[in-house]
Amino acid sequence: MAEESLQKEIPLDLSGQRLDQALARMFPEYSRSRLQSWIKLGLVTVDEREMRPRDPVTGGERVVLTPQAEVSVTSKPEPIALDIVFEDDELLIINKPAGLVVHPGAGNTRGTLMNGLLHHQSSLEELPRAGIIHRLDKDTSGLLLVGKTLESHTALTRALADRDISRHYLAVCSGVLTGGGKIDAPIGRHPVDRRKMTVREDGKPAVSHYRVIERFRAHTYISVQLETGRTHQIRVHFAHRRNPLLGDQAYGGRLQRPAGASEELVELLRTFRRQALHATRLTFLHPQTGAEIDQQCAPPDDFARLLETLRRDAGEKE
């Protein structure tokens, strides 16, 4: 589906640059890779002639760009209930429940958040990953951001890369932390178990900031703010410092329980089979209006019950 053509004159200060580089400066609402694709498809003319992405421009030429939506998603729409906490014409924010897979993959081709998004708005099939800006692990609950137009998706993706989207999480980790701090440890693929990530010197930079909210007898309730967004970052960082998230089946290690714990707490710790991690807050500037968007959501019932039980155990043993 083609959109209305856009016309601009190439500024003289872009003289000598590649066409795709110049267009990326002139049309920042579109990614450079998408602009390269449109150039190759003949959807860009420079002074009424087609050029290659690598061809240099001199400045002063008249560019006509005809944006074209492309089907980027092949998943099928499914009527999956979505807890939408914010939506307008440009974006939406969803409170994802624990247990819901975000993207289809091996063994999860149906019943994913992406399938539900495509049912909610069919035009999302024209966007990369159906407009999903960032991921949450299957068993992590909380806020997830989706761009609904190509321009907003590009702008939000760039904002995420530029660390202009603030993401806050709530978590319960093993051990009693003495105070907050910063974890600055690069993360890469695990050398043996390729399904897992690990801290390694040649990994990508990863920084997490955390503060203590509440201490229990053998666990700590914390708030974590991501400076970067690596796969499994919070889970890997706290496992690395030997304070894995409670319930984490991949990085948690042995179950920790306080001495003399009540049967209620022992049973809850034994059956809490997901990482105690909730994406509680998203703050960013709206890609079109520039207004600040600040959305928050409380943890789900299982997380709240976990906190209540840990508090009760701590109070009984004081």
Secondary structure in CASP SS format (residue, H / E / C, confidence):
PFRMAT SS
TARGET T0000
AUTHOR 0000-0000-0000
METHOD secondary structure of the structure
MODEL  1
M C 1.00
A E 1.00
E C 1.00
E C 1.00
S C 1.00
L E 1.00
Q E 1.00
K E 1.00
E E 1.00
I C 1.00
P C 1.00
L H 1.00
D H 1.00
L H 1.00
S C 1.00
G C 1.00
Q C 1.00
R E 1.00
L H 1.00
D H 1.00
Q H 1.00
A H 1.00
L H 1.00
A H 1.00
R H 1.00
M H 1.00
F C 1.00
P C 1.00
E C 1.00
Y C 1.00
S C 1.00
R H 1.00
S H 1.00
R H 1.00
L H 1.00
Q H 1.00
S H 1.00
W H 1.00
I H 1.00
K H 1.00
L C 1.00
G C 1.00
L C 1.00
V E 1.00
T E 1.00
V E 1.00
D C 1.00
E C 1.00
R E 1.00
E C 1.00
M C 1.00
R C 1.00
P C 1.00
R C 1.00
D C 1.00
P E 1.00
V C 1.00
T C 1.00
G C 1.00
G C 1.00
E C 1.00
R E 1.00
V E 1.00
V E 1.00
L E 1.00
T C 1.00
P C 1.00
Q E 1.00
A C 1.00
E C 1.00
V C 1.00
S C 1.00
V C 1.00
T C 1.00
S C 1.00
K C 1.00
P C 1.00
E C 1.00
P C 1.00
I C 1.00
A C 1.00
L C 1.00
D C 1.00
I E 1.00
V E 1.00
F E 1.00
E E 1.00
D C 1.00
D C 1.00
E C 1.00
L E 1.00
L E 1.00
I E 1.00
I E 1.00
N E 1.00
K E 1.00
P C 1.00
A C 1.00
G C 1.00
L C 1.00
V C 1.00
V C 1.00
H C 1.00
P C 1.00
G E 1.00
A C 1.00
G C 1.00
N E 1.00
T C 1.00
R C 1.00
G C 1.00
T C 1.00
L H 1.00
M H 1.00
N H 1.00
G H 1.00
L H 1.00
L H 1.00
H H 1.00
H H 1.00
Q C 1.00
S H 1.00
S H 1.00
L H 1.00
E H 1.00
E H 1.00
L C 1.00
P H 1.00
R H 1.00
A H 1.00
G H 1.00
I E 1.00
I C 1.00
H C 1.00
R C 1.00
L C 1.00
D C 1.00
K C 1.00
D C 1.00
T C 1.00
S E 1.00
G E 1.00
L E 1.00
L E 1.00
L E 1.00
V E 1.00
G E 1.00
K C 1.00
T C 1.00
L H 1.00
E H 1.00
S H 1.00
H H 1.00
T H 1.00
A H 1.00
L H 1.00
T H 1.00
R H 1.00
A H 1.00
L H 1.00
A H 1.00
D C 1.00
R C 1.00
D C 1.00
I C 1.00
S E 1.00
R E 1.00
H E 1.00
Y E 1.00
L E 1.00
A E 1.00
V E 1.00
C E 1.00
S E 1.00
G C 1.00
V C 1.00
L C 1.00
T C 1.00
G C 1.00
G C 1.00
G E 1.00
K E 1.00
I E 1.00
D E 1.00
A C 1.00
P C 1.00
I E 1.00
G E 1.00
R E 1.00
H C 1.00
P C 1.00
V C 1.00
D C 1.00
R C 1.00
R C 1.00
K C 1.00
M E 1.00
T E 1.00
V E 1.00
R C 1.00
E C 1.00
D C 1.00
G C 1.00
K E 1.00
P C 1.00
A C 1.00
V E 1.00
S E 1.00
H E 1.00
Y E 1.00
R E 1.00
V E 1.00
I E 1.00
E E 1.00
R E 1.00
F C 1.00
R C 1.00
A C 1.00
H E 1.00
T E 1.00
Y E 1.00
I E 1.00
S E 1.00
V E 1.00
Q E 1.00
L E 1.00
E C 1.00
T C 1.00
G C 1.00
R C 1.00
T C 1.00
H C 1.00
Q H 1.00
I H 1.00
R H 1.00
V H 1.00
H H 1.00
F H 1.00
A H 1.00
H H 1.00
R C 1.00
R C 1.00
N C 1.00
P C 1.00
L E 1.00
L C 1.00
G C 1.00
D C 1.00
Q C 1.00
A C 1.00
Y C 1.00
G C 1.00
G C 1.00
R C 1.00
L C 1.00
Q C 1.00
R C 1.00
P C 1.00
A C 1.00
G C 1.00
A C 1.00
S C 1.00
E H 1.00
E H 1.00
L H 1.00
V H 1.00
E H 1.00
L H 1.00
L H 1.00
R H 1.00
T H 1.00
F C 1.00
R C 1.00
R C 1.00
Q C 1.00
A C 1.00
L E 1.00
H E 1.00
A E 1.00
T E 1.00
R E 1.00
L E 1.00
T E 1.00
F E 1.00
L E 1.00
H C 1.00
P C 1.00
Q C 1.00
T C 1.00
G C 1.00
A C 1.00
E E 1.00
I E 1.00
D E 1.00
Q E 1.00
Q E 1.00
C C 1.00
A C 1.00
P C 1.00
P C 1.00
D H 1.00
D H 1.00
F H 1.00
A H 1.00
R H 1.00
L H 1.00
L H 1.00
E H 1.00
T H 1.00
L H 1.00
R H 1.00
R H 1.00
D H 1.00
A H 1.00
G H 1.00
E H 1.00
K C 1.00
E C 1.00
END
